[in-house]
């Protein structure tokens, strides 16, 4: 049974979201109205997805996200009236998996939650099917969620890991932004160029010897990205 935690201090929004999520088949919906209560509920309920407002009475959702990310890879969807591009980029950069601006369509939020749940389920199946991926200098253990390059562990955030795992499974192939977005975010691509680009840049900073002159993760202009590796 999937569990969703909503952290938002607007009672009408929480009530509406909870109603829609339950109608969509997600019966275990928990709520919190402050940052402290939200993190407490997270530790107590262990939800599968977190819907997190940014502006909370006792702090920012960004801080709650950081605390959650320090102990879990659970999908986090930011829900906020702050809709400037910089706000979205900050939310994604600190570990958010999606960013939805207010006002919003409750049905769309429910579908995005379900997309994250499907993605998590798919990743669990993949872990069981083929736990070790070895491509060039990279070895990824899906069971331990551990990536190594030349034997050294590389720490990746959930979306970075999702992107790199998909690229590892298709080495030396050009993968479009649209396909990467669908595979990692679990939904159709609606021109979220910056979302993909931000995560690719962060990924290069961690896997490349010289991120400004990448030799592994290359951009193929107008087509997408390619992980270039040779057998080692």
C-alpha positions in Angstrom: 0.0 0.0 0.0 1.5 3.3 -1.1 1.9 6.1 1.4 2.0 9.8 0.7 2.9 12.7 3.0 1.6 16.2 2.3 3.4 19.0 4.2 1.5 22.3 3.6 0.0 24.8 6.0 -3.0 25.7 3.7 -5.8 23.5 5.0 -8.0 23.8 1.9 -5.1 22.7 -0.3 -4.3 19.8 2.0 -7.9 18.7 2.2 -8.3 18.9 -1.6 -5.1 17.0 -2.4 -5.9 14.3 0.2 -9.4 13.8 -1.3 -8.1 13.5 -4.9 -5.2 11.1 -4.0 -7.6 8.8 -2.1 -10.0 8.8 -5.2 -6.9 7.8 -7.3 -6.4 4.8 -5.1 -3.8 6.1 -2.6 -5.5 5.4 0.7 -2.6 6.1 3.1 -2.3 9.9 2.9 -0.7 11.7 5.9 -0.5 15.4 6.5 1.5 18.0 8.4 1.3 21.8 8.5 4.8 22.7 9.7 8.4 21.8 8.8 9.0 20.2 12.2 5.8 18.2 12.1 6.5 17.2 8.5 9.9 15.8 9.2 8.5 14.0 12.3 5.8 12.5 10.2 8.3 11.4 7.6 10.4 9.6 10.2 7.3 8.0 11.7 5.3 7.0 8.6 8.1 6.3 6.1 6.0 7.6 3.1 6.7 6.5 -0.5 6.3 10.1 -1.8 6.4 13.5 -0.1 4.5 16.6 -1.4 6.3 19.5 0.2 5.4 23.2 0.3 8.3 25.7 0.4 6.9 28.4 2.6 6.0 26.9 6.0 5.2 28.7 9.3 8.4 27.5 11.0 10.9 27.4 8.1 11.3 26.5 4.5 10.5 23.2 2.7 14.0 23.4 1.3 15.4 22.6 4.7 13.0 19.7 5.2 14.1 18.4 1.8 17.7 18.5 2.8 17.0 16.6 6.0 15.0 13.9 4.1 17.7 13.6 1.5 20.3 13.0 4.2 18.6 9.7 5.1 16.3 8.8 2.1 15.9 8.7 -1.7 12.1 9.0 -1.5 10.6 11.1 -4.3 9.9 14.7 -3.2 7.5 16.9 -5.1 7.7 20.6 -4.3 4.4 22.5 -4.3 4.8 26.2 -4.1 3.5 29.7 -5.0 7.1 30.6 -5.8 7.2 29.9 -9.5 10.2 31.8 -10.7 12.7 29.6 -12.7 15.4 30.1 -10.0 13.1 28.7 -7.3 12.4 25.6 -9.4 16.1 25.2 -10.1 17.0 25.5 -6.4 14.3 22.9 -5.6 15.6 20.4 -8.1 19.3 21.1 -7.2 18.8 20.3 -3.5 17.2 17.0 -4.3 13.6 17.6 -5.3 12.2 15.3 -8.0 9.4 17.6 -9.3 8.2 21.2 -8.8 4.6 22.2 -9.2 3.5 25.9 -9.0 0.4 27.2 -7.3 -2.4 27.4 -8.4 -2.4 23.8 -9.7 -4.6 21.1 -11.0 -5.2 18.5 -8.1 -5.6 15.8 -10.8 -2.2 16.7 -12.3 -0.6 16.5 -8.9 -2.1 13.1 -8.3 -0.9 11.8 -11.7 2.6 13.1 -10.9 2.6 11.3 -7.6 1.5 8.1 -9.3 4.2 8.6 -11.9 6.8 8.7 -9.1 5.4 5.6 -7.5 5.5 3.7 -10.9 9.1 4.9 -11.4 10.1 3.7 -7.9 8.4 0.3 -8.5 10.2 0.0 -11.8 13.6 0.7 -10.2 12.9 -2.0 -7.6 12.2 -4.6 -10.3 15.4 -3.6 -12.1 17.4 -4.0 -9.0 16.1 -7.6 -8.5 16.6 -8.4 -12.2 20.2 -7.2 -12.7 22.0 -5.8 -9.7 25.4 -5.1 -11.2 26.0 -2.9 -14.3 29.7 -2.6 -15.4 30.5 -0.2 -18.3 34.0 1.0 -18.9 35.4 2.4 -15.6 32.0 2.5 -14.0 30.4 -0.2 -11.9 27.0 0.4 -10.5 25.5 -2.0 -7.9 21.7 -1.4 -8.0 21.2 -3.5 -4.9 23.5 -1.4 -2.8 22.7 1.8 -4.8 26.4 2.3 -5.1 28.4 3.7 -8.1 32.1 3.4 -8.5 34.6 4.8 -11.0 37.9 3.0 -11.1 36.9 1.5 -7.7 36.2 4.9 -6.1 32.7 5.5 -4.8 30.8 8.4 -6.5 28.0 10.0 -4.5 25.0 10.8 -6.7 21.6 12.3 -5.9 18.5 10.3 -6.9 17.8 12.1 -10.2 21.5 12.1 -11.1 21.5 8.4 -10.4 18.4 7.8 -12.5 20.0 9.6 -15.4 23.3 7.9 -15.2 21.8 4.4 -14.7 19.8 4.8 -17.9 22.9 6.0 -19.8 24.9 3.1 -18.4 22.3 0.7 -19.8 22.7 2.3 -23.2 26.4 3.0 -23.6 27.6 4.7 -26.8 24.0 5.5 -27.8 22.4 8.9 -28.3 19.6 9.3 -25.8 17.2 12.3 -26.4 16.3 14.7 -23.6 12.7 13.7 -24.1 13.5 10.0 -23.4 15.7 10.8 -20.5 13.1 12.9 -18.9 10.4 10.3 -19.3 12.6 7.5 -18.0 13.8 9.4 -14.9 10.8 11.6 -14.1 8.2 9.1 -15.2 6.1 11.5 -17.3 6.0 13.1 -20.7 8.5 15.8 -21.7 7.0 19.3 -21.9 10.1 21.3 -22.7 11.8 20.9 -19.4 15.2 21.5 -21.0 16.6 23.2 -17.9 15.6 20.4 -15.7 17.6 17.9 -17.7 20.5 20.2 -18.3 20.9 21.1 -14.6 21.1 17.4 -13.7 23.5 16.6 -16.6 25.8 19.4 -15.4 25.7 18.2 -11.8 26.4 14.6 -13.1 29.4 15.8 -15.1 30.8 17.5 -12.0 30.9 14.1 -10.3 31.9 11.6 -13.0 34.2 13.6 -15.3 37.9 14.3 -14.6 37.4 17.7 -16.2 33.7 18.7 -16.2 34.3 21.6 -18.5 35.8 19.2 -21.1 33.8 16.0 -20.7 35.0 12.8 -22.2 32.3 10.4 -20.9 29.0 12.3 -20.9 28.8 14.1 -24.2 26.2 16.5 -25.7 25.2 15.6 -29.2 23.8 18.9 -30.5 20.2 18.8 -31.4 19.9 15.1 -30.5 20.6 14.6 -26.8 23.3 13.0 -24.8 25.7 10.0 -25.1 27.8 8.1 -22.6 31.0 7.3 -24.4 33.0 4.4 -23.0 35.5 1.8 -24.1 35.9 -1.6 -22.7 38.5 -1.6 -19.9 
